[in-house]
């Protein structure tokens, strides 16, 4: 599967204050927040389509938010952004985490700045993208032995970023040892930076990438939306997708089978136990430890701005409460044909954690359309 991650930031809830109630939901979705106060990442109603929410931060504190993905030799990342143009400010970064393999002389930071937030290994940025004082885009490389912003690599023409205007940025990056790395940055489907075999990397790092992050600094609150991450090393979904919108659609009916136990919810319905936004982390849920039990749900109304559909992704937030091996599978059904995710297995109790199962073609074949998405069902089962 070449489509590693998609997120429209619609499913984490609105903030009630500057510290935002979305932070626990972001953690459970696998994001790592770093900064003086990582809780400052909040949802915003300022979106390109007027539907759902976007992600931003409290600009009084510098901070990062990072998502990890399967290690790859080449990736493409796309996202919508709205910047305060005219200053030199970070936008995003890509890097490699060796998960305690002690590569890179043991430096332990994933992104800049680093304020003592625990990480799962030795890691460092490889490239970072900035807005600059000419309303353009600058890329710098990050050496393995510092977190000072690195060395200038390339800059776009001036006046490609517009203050307070939604734009769509895409970055295709192939890390390489020495000076063999390749980088292309696009803005609104136009290439603004291209470097072939000229991205300088310290040789202590292998030529791989496995994390991506957004960054904001004091007084510069960028707004982000509609993120995708691709693995370019496979046969499909392996290059720029162009301007994309990512919407979260929630269950709104029981589609059958619905055989798991229900805690909370409304009446005898099952979907009302799992349709909260943000998730209520165990106040209401469905549960099972019996092989073969399953839950299928119909989906709520889709936004009117959808034209073409590239993929659907089933997101499941799950918790394991007892010792012993346990599995579950995400389910997507279309036209009577079911496809199941590889079941993540857990051997110990596990707190709430989200998995994402992305399906790039309808079960049974063909291509996705809005009508096919509306007719699809999602769910979960015990194999």
N, C-alpha and C positions, 0 to 999 in steps of 0.2 A: 504494500500500500504506500503510494507515494504522497498522499495527502496526510500529513502528520498531525495537523492541529488546525481547527477553526474556532473563532470566538467573536461574537458580536457584543459581548459584555452586557447582555440583556437579562441574565439570569442571576444576578447577584444582589439585587435590591437597591433601593434608593437610600442615600445617607440621611440620617436624622440630625447630624451636626457635622462639624469639620473633621471629625474622626471617622465617620462613615460606618454604617452597619454592614457594608459589603465585605469587609476584610475577612471575617471567618469563612465566608463562602468562597472567596478567592483562594484562601489557603487550601480548602478542601478540593478545589479544582486543580491543584498542583502548582499554583504560582508561589514564588518566594518573594517576599517583600523585604526591602532593605532601606535603611535610612535612619535618621534621628527618631522618627516615629513612623514606622511602616504602615500604621493604621490610617495615614493621611490619604491613601488611595481611595477615591470615592467614585460613585456613579454620577453622571451628568445627564440631564434631559436634552442637552445640545447634541443632536445627531444630524447626519446628512439627510435622512429620509423623514424625520419627524416621528419615527417609530422606535420604540425601545429606548435604550440608554447607551451611553459611551463611558469611557474610563478616563479619569484625570486625577490630579493630585493637588494637595494643599501646597501652593507654591512658596510658602514661608519656610519649607524644609526641603533640602535636597534628598532625593530618594529614587530607588530603582524598583521595578517589578519584573521578575524573570520567570520564564517558562522553559523547562527542560524537555528535550525530545530525543528520539532515537539517534544515536551517533551516525553521522553521514559525512561523506567526502565532498558533498555539494548540496546547497539548499537555496531555495527561493522563499523570501518572506514578503508579504504584502500587507498593507494596513492603511487606513484613512487617518489623517491627522489635520489638526488646526493649530497653527503656531502663532506666537507673537514674533513676527518677523523683525529683522533689523539688529539682532544681537547674536553673539557667539554662544550658543546654548546646545546641549546634547539633546538628541532625539531618541536614538536607539543604539544597540550594540549586539554583536554576535561573538561567541567564544566557545571554549572547550573546557569541560570538567572531567578530570581523570578519576574521580570517585576514589580518592585516597590511594592512587597509584604513585603519588609523590613525584610526578613529572613536573618539571619547571622549578626545581629547587625548593619545593614545598610551599610556595606562596599560596595563601589561602584567601582568595577573594574572587567573587563572581560579580563583576561590575564595579563601578566607581560612583560615588564614594562608598566606603565600607566602614560600618560602625559597629562591628562586633556581632552581627547577626550570624548564627551558626550556619555553616554550609556543609554539604555532604561529601566534599572532597577538595582537592587542590585544583583551582580553576582560575582562569583569567580571561579577560576580553581579548579578542584578536583584532577586531575593527570596531570603530565607533563612528556614527553619523551625527553631524551637527548642522544646525542652521548657522549662518554666518552674517556678519555685519553688512554684506552686500545683497541681502535677501536671496542668497544662494545656499548651496549645500556643500559642506566640507566633510571629507572622510579622513580619519587618522588611524594609524595602526597602534596597537597597544603592546609594548615589549613585555616579556615574561617576568621581568624583575622590577617592575614599578607599576603604580596605578595613577600616574600623573597625567593621563590624557594622551600619552604616546607621541608619535611623530607624524607630521603632515604627510598625507598620501596624495590627495587630489581634491579639486574643487570644481563645482559646476560654473556655468556662466552666471552672472548676477541676475537678480530680479526674476527668479523662477519660483520663489516662495512668496505667497501673498498673505499679508497680515489679517488674521481673523477669518480666513476662507478655508473651507474644507478642500483638501487635495488628497490624492492617493499615491503613496510611495511604494515602490517595489525594489527589493535588493536581491540580486543573484550573486552568491558568493561561493567560490571554490578555494578553500585554503590550500596552501602549498608550502613546502619547505623552502627556505631561502627566499628567492624572489619569484617563485613560480605560481603564486596565487593569482586568481582572476576575480574581478569585481565589476558588476554593472548596477547602476542605480537609475531607476526610472521614476519620473514624476508625471502623473496623469498620462501614462502610456508613452511618454517621450523619454528617450535615453538622455540623461544629463551628465553622467559620469560613466566611462568605460575604461577599464584597465585590463589588458591581456598579459598574463605572465609577468606581473609587475607589483604584486602585493607582497611586501617584504615581511617574512615571518621569522621569529627566532627558532632555531632548529631544535630547541629543547621541547617544543610542542609538536605532537603529531599532526598530520595534515587532515584533521577532522574538526567538525563543529557539532555541538549538541545543546547549546542554550542560546536563547534570544531574550533581550530585555528592552523595556522602555525606561527612559530616565528623564527626570525633571530637576531643575535647580532652583535656588532661591529666586523668587520673583518671576519665574517663567513656567507657567502651567500650560503645557501642551495637552490637547485633548486627543484621545486615540479611539479608534473604532475599527470593526470589520477586519480582523486579523486572520491571515492564513499562513501556514508554513508547509513547504513542500520538500520532499527528498528528490533531488534531481537525478539520482543514480538509477532510477527504475524506468520502465518502458512507457509509463503514462503519468499524467500530472507531474511533469518533470521540467517545466519552465514557467515563465510568467503567465499568470491567469488574466491579467488586466484588472481593471477596477471591479471589485467584488463587494457585495453586501452580505453580511451574516446575520440572520434573524434567529432568535430563540422562539420555538413554538412549544406550547405546553399541552399535556394531556387534558381532554375535556369530556371523555366518555369511557366507559368500560366496553371493550370490544370483544372480549372472550377469547381464550379462557381467562378467568380471573379466580384462581384457586388458592392463592396465598392468604394467610391470616391478615386481618386489617386492624390497625391501632389508630384511633382517631378517624378523621374524615367525617363525612356527612351521611347519615343513614346507613344504607347497605352498600353504597357505592365504594369502589376501591380507588378510583382515580382521584377523588377528593382528599385522599390521605397523602398524595405525593405531588400535588400541583401547586404548592406554595412558591412564591417568589418574593424574597429569597427563601431558600430551604430552611425549615425550622429545626433541623438537626435532631431528629428523634422524637419530636412531639407527636407527629403522626407519620405513619409508614406502613408498608406491607412487608411481611417477613415469612420465611420458610426455611426448613432444613430437610425437606423431603424431595428427593429426586423426581423430576417430571412436573412439579408444580410450576405454574407460569402465570404471568400477567401481561395482557395485551390491552393497549389503549388507542382510542381514536384521538385525533389532534384538533386543536382549536383553530380558529380562523387565521388564514395567512394574510400578511400585508398585501396591499394592492400594488406595491411597487415592484414585485417580483416579475421578471421577464423570462430569463433562462435560468435553469437550475443545474449546477455542476455536481452537487453531492448533498446527501443527508447524513447527519451524524447523530447517533443515539447516545445521550449522556446519562449515566447512572451514578447516583450518589449512594454508596453502600457502606454498611458497618458490619463487622463480624464480632460477635459478643462472647464466643466460647472457644476454648482450645480445640485443636483437631483440624485436619485438612478440610477446607471448604472452597467451593467454586460457585460462581454464577456466570451467566452469559447474557449479554445484551442481545435484543431481538429486533429485527425489522421485517415486516411482512408487507408484501404487495401482490395483489391479484392472486391471493391464496398461496403464494410461494414465500417461504421463510428463509432468512439467512441469519445465522448466529455468530456472535463474536467468539474468538478463542477465549475460553473461560479463565479469567485471572484466578489463580489459586492462592489461598492464604492458610498458613499453618498455625497462626497464633491470632488472638483477638486483634482487631483492627478498628481504629476510629474512623469516622466518616471520611471517605475518600472518593473522588469522582473519577470515572473512566469515560473515555470517548471512543465510540466505535463508528468509523466513517465508512459509508457505502457510496461508491462513485457511480454505480449503475443499479437500476431497480432489480430486485431478486427476480430471476426468470429471464433477464436480458433486456436489451433496449437502452434508452437513455432517459434520464430524469426530465420531467416536465412539471409545471405547476399542478396540473390535474393529477399526475401520478403521486406527487407529494401529498396532496389532499386526501387521496385514497389510501395512503400507506398507514400502517399501524406500527407502534413502537412498544417495547416492553422489556421484560427480564424473565429469566427462568433458572431453575436449578437443574443442571444436567444430570 
